Amino acid sequence: MKLTINGEVQVFAPLPHLAALVAHLGLDSRKVAIERNLEIVPRSAYEQTPVADGDQIEIVHFIGGG
């Protein structure tokens, strides 16, 4: 499956939902915001939001500091 993530085309084995994509990328779902095909996805919906070939995904990482 081909996904465009933050403007870069990447190829993945089939993934059932956004939560699986986040885990595959090694990200902490508590520290990211995701937009799928120009729609912001609530964190609570990551496991119910399917990932399909050709999806455009934008991922923003939150970084803490002081």
C-alpha positions as CSV (number, residue, x, y, z in Angstrom):
1,M,0.0,0.0,0.0
2,K,1.3,3.5,-0.9
3,L,0.7,6.3,1.6
4,T,1.8,9.9,1.3
5,I,3.1,10.8,4.8
6,N,4.1,14.5,5.3
7,G,4.5,14.9,1.6
8,E,6.6,11.8,1.1
9,V,5.3,8.6,-0.7
10,Q,6.1,5.5,1.3
11,V,5.2,1.9,0.8
12,F,3.8,-0.3,3.6
13,A,2.3,-3.7,4.1
14,P,-1.5,-3.4,4.5
15,L,-2.4,-1.7,7.8
16,P,-5.9,-2.0,9.3
17,H,-6.1,1.5,10.9
18,L,-4.2,4.6,11.9
19,A,-3.2,3.2,15.3
20,A,-1.3,0.5,13.5
21,L,0.4,3.0,11.3
22,V,1.4,5.1,14.4
23,A,2.8,1.9,16.0
24,H,4.6,0.9,12.8
25,L,6.3,4.3,12.7
26,G,7.4,3.9,16.3
27,L,5.5,7.0,17.4
28,D,3.7,7.7,20.7
29,S,0.0,8.2,19.8
30,R,-0.3,10.5,22.8
31,K,2.2,12.9,21.2
32,V,1.0,13.2,17.7
33,A,-1.9,14.7,15.8
34,I,-3.0,13.2,12.5
35,E,-4.8,14.5,9.5
36,R,-6.0,11.9,6.9
37,N,-7.1,13.1,3.5
38,L,-7.4,16.7,4.8
39,E,-9.5,15.8,7.8
40,I,-8.2,15.9,11.4
41,V,-8.7,12.5,13.1
42,P,-9.4,12.6,16.9
43,R,-6.9,10.5,18.8
44,S,-9.9,8.4,20.2
45,A,-10.7,7.4,16.6
46,Y,-7.2,6.1,15.5
47,E,-8.2,2.5,16.0
48,Q,-11.5,2.9,14.1
49,T,-10.0,4.9,11.2
50,P,-9.0,2.7,8.3
51,V,-5.9,3.3,6.2
52,A,-6.3,2.8,2.5
53,D,-4.0,2.8,-0.5
54,G,-3.4,6.3,-1.7
55,D,-4.3,8.1,1.6
56,Q,-2.5,11.3,2.3
57,I,-1.5,11.5,6.0
58,E,0.0,14.5,7.8
59,I,1.5,13.7,11.2
60,V,2.5,16.5,13.7
61,H,4.8,15.5,16.6
62,F,4.5,17.4,19.9
63,I,7.8,18.0,21.6
64,G,7.9,19.1,25.2
65,G,10.6,21.2,26.7
66,G,11.3,24.0,29.0
